[in-house]
Amino acid sequence: MLSAAAVLCLLPSFGWFNPVFFETAQGWFLLGLFLILLTWLVGILGSLRSERMAWVLTHAWFVALTAFLGGVAFGAPGALVSGSFSAMLFQGARAYRPITRFWLAASLTGAVCFGAVFWALPLRADVRVVVIGVDGATWAIIDDLRAEKRLPTFDRLLESGVRGELEVTPPTISPVLWTTIATGVSSKRHGVVDFWGSSRQVRAKRFWEIADEYGMSTGVFGYLMTWPPEKRDGFLVPGWLAQGEETIPPTLRFLKEIEGLEHATRPVSLGTRTLWAWDSLRQGGTANSTWGLIRVMSRPEQSLVRGRSHDLDRRVASTGLWADTFCHQLRRGQPDLAVFYQHHVDAVEHLFFAYHEPRESDRFSPSDLAEYGPAIPRIYEATDAALERISGCVSEKTDLIVLSDHGQQRGGSSAFPMVNSTTLLELLDLDEEVRATNIGALVLLRSIDPSFDFKPAIAKLQQVQFLPRGGPAFDVRLRPEGGATLSPRFSFYGAESMQVGGHVVSVETILDRSDRISGTHTNRAIILLAGPSFDPGASLRASTLLDIAPTTLALLRLPLAEDLEGRVLKEAFVPGVQSDLSQEFVQTYGERDFDQDSGPTEMDEKIKRKLKALGYVQ
């Protein structure tokens, strides 16, 4: 047994054994509890034979364990010192009764295990800049919840930070806007125009890619248009529109597997949930966030909102788990720049805004209001808790940029019906040439083939009529940047049916007036700047999404490209930082290696279901 103990102690020193539990503080804690119980068990089993046998087994076991733990945490010197110290200490306890020796062995095993946490894993990450994207976050809701003392982290950050609003240029399509934020250039230059596409179709370099080129370390969590992941160093977990489960490193793949079952209609098997719990604990998930997500994955979808399947509990639990895992990656990698994005606020607002701001005409039942009314406050509270975790796991020298891509407000009136664009295009035989994205009552149309002539398609759409009165059903206009917009006319009041090409269909076939999607985008986004570089008394001038990339690059002291379309938010900086900003400029950062035709020709069915649930695809 002593020979086996010696080999066990040497394995960590040579890097041949890297138990996954040692990657997190929670892992050390659970391992310590397990070994304490095991130490007791060894002693008790030995005592059944004889007191001498109990002594020998407990002694050898204790020396082996402490040396092993010391080796994992501190290397070969740790194994030698821990093993020698425990051997001498336990030898001095020979005069004590067996029960006392068992207590001593168990206590010291746990002490070595728990103490290794503070050596093996930094408690705070020394990150220079963290950008946190909260899709759809709105100051109006944040301020209301702050007045109720429900968002303590926002309160704390606002007390020492700079608050402002960002002007958003339509269309308010999240992949387009977040790519504008990351590149500092407009859609016409970065190439993203809707929900369809992949990272290989992004033309302009994003600020983390620019930082990579200048030799900095970066990590990205959940950002849109990052699938398939392309990164040599650091970490990258693609966003919710990813059409695959690839991550960098692959150990984070379980996050995408869980996300892929967001709208599952059957409980996840016990074996799968056990593996996810294991992966979660390996990668920084706390017992609370891990149990919360595994618990809700054990049951099928239960919340049905106007026919839309949705489980708020999963979004709340997922927000916490992603924040925990993100913090673990920060502690392990210590990147210069890190980016965290979550879309759950936007999704919950789309689905539940009517319950957050009910109108007399809604006629919701008391039970529906009681169940769904707290949905938006809950997801904001979960986001606030995630902000607390992230801001608490980085150093006091870290600058935080918290922002959204647009706001949200109550919409969803039957006076502004949503167009069932998929059905409309199919009836007009345009579904193989044209793609549609719904934003409230507006539909954005673009061609799949860049050489496609939109004029005949517009003529077909303009010939759609309400019956029996006749007259065009839609306003259709060409967009200067390409494609077209479509919106229904008010003449649908009193209409009995519609003439769509050679088909006569009911109005409900084309126009959805059910008010299923009650939250609509606004053209105002939030921004919150907190950290040592920012002046709490500063006021932001007129700012846009284009200003985020230049500001982030300036905080990293990197040269700015002259062809960036935004500006550095210098007025938010303390005077010392303003004078310290880089005065170096380059003409351009150049373009990414992109292939406009490399994106998937068909969207994954899971992604389609997610977009349909949020009203982006009808």
Buried (B, 14 or more C-beta within 10 A) or exposed (E): EEEEBBEBBBBBBEEEBEEEBBBBBBBBBBBBEBBBEBBBEBBBEBBEEEEEBBBBBBBBBBBBBBBBBBBBBBBBEBBBBBBBBBBEBBEEBEEEEBEEBBBBBBEBBBBBBBBBBEEBBBEBBBBBBBBBBBBBBBBEBBEBBBEEEBBBBBEBBBEEBBBBBBEBBBBBBBBBBBBBBBBBBBBEBBBBBBBBBBBBBBBBBBBBBBBBEEEBBBBBBBBBBBBBBBBEEBBBBBBBBBBBBBBBBEBBBBBBBBBBBBBBEEEBEEEBBEEBBBBBBBBBBBEEBBBBBBEBBEEEBEBEBBEBBBBBBBBBBBBBBBBBBBBBBBBBBBBBBBBBBBBBBBBBBBBBBBBBBBEEEBEBEEEBBEBBBBBBBBBBBBBBBBBBBBBEBBBEEBBBBBBBBBBBBBBBBEEBBBBBBBBBBBBBEBBEBBBBBBBBBBBBBBBEEEEBEBEEBBEBBBBBBBBEEEEBBBEBEEBEEBBBBBBBEEBBEEBEBBBBBEEEBEBEBBBBBEBBBBBBBBEBBBBBBBBEBBBBEBEBEEBBBBBBBBBBBBBBEBBBBEBBBBBBBBBBBBEEBBEEBEEEEEEEBEEBEBEEEEBEEEBBEBBBBBBBBBBBBB
